[in-house]
Amino acid sequence: MSARHNVSAVNLPSTRAVTIAVIAGLANVAVVVGLYARDGYPVLESASATAVLVVTAFLVGFVPAVLSIHTRLIAPIVGFFALLVGVGFLEATTPSPEWGELGGSVVVDGPTHVGSYANTWSLWVALLCYAGALEFGLRRGYGLADGRLRNLPSLPLDRRSVTGASLGVAGLVGLATALLVLRAGIRPPAAAGVVFVFATAVAAVPLAGLLARRLLAPAVLFAIPVPYLLVFEAFVTTDSPVHILLFGPYAVVLALVGALEAVVRARRADEAGGRFTRNRS
């Protein structure tokens, strides 16, 4: 095992990393609050609601930025800027919403893309952290410029570490997805607990396979439909988000695909390509 990959202690982010991350967080706050003000969002009339908006918008920029700068993973910060640009593009190419009241309730006519982006902040934080975890497994496992990574452990990890890392990161996706369907009005609300389990499972399976055995197929099959469905739900907010429950069966499919890939690798190379080796430099 190469000594350069050892992480003997938890290293806190440097002052430089925190400073840049703060700038990224404030930039996101400026964009979100600026678009809210331009479109006259009633949220800004409440000091407490505005404070919550500022804090959550800050986290969406701060977390991926500090993660990328501290570890030199690319996916979190690139994903954040791509998301921010995408929201800006939607806002620039669609008409501003018009606000009114009906029966004492606020009603809106028109798209509220920036509102959807801000209200689902936990989803973006979770997905960007998950993207970073996949990048870590891919770069460490296959030696893709992994010498540039910092403050990250070597692979292979022991079984307990793989389980903890996979469930921890996937749990963020599961929690964010549960909050998403609650916001969308899933009925009964208790079904959000099932969504949490299913979303955690569908995210944990490919990450565990990548970290433990360098399995690529489950990660690829996750990356195509799952983030798309979550982003679609965040911005469109369908009348019934029960389709998210399909994540449960899909997790089983990913596990079967992973098992098949492991078998194929074992037969082709006597498991040399299907497992990490401890003498890997």
Secondary structure, DSSP 8 states (H G I E B T S, - for coil): --GGG---S-----HHHHHHHHHHHHHHHHHHHHHHHHTT-GGGG-HHHHHHHHHHHHHHHHHHHHHHHHH--SHHHHHHHHHHHHHHHHHHHS---EEEEETTEEEEES--HHHHHHHTHHHHHHHHHHHHHHHHHHHHHHTSSGGG--S---SS--HHHHHHHHHHHHHHHHHHHHHHHHHHT-SSTTHHHHHHHHHHHHHHHHHHHHHHH---HHHHHHHTTHHHHHHHHHHH--S-GGGGGGHHHHHHHHHHHHHHHHHHHHHHHTTTTTS--TT--
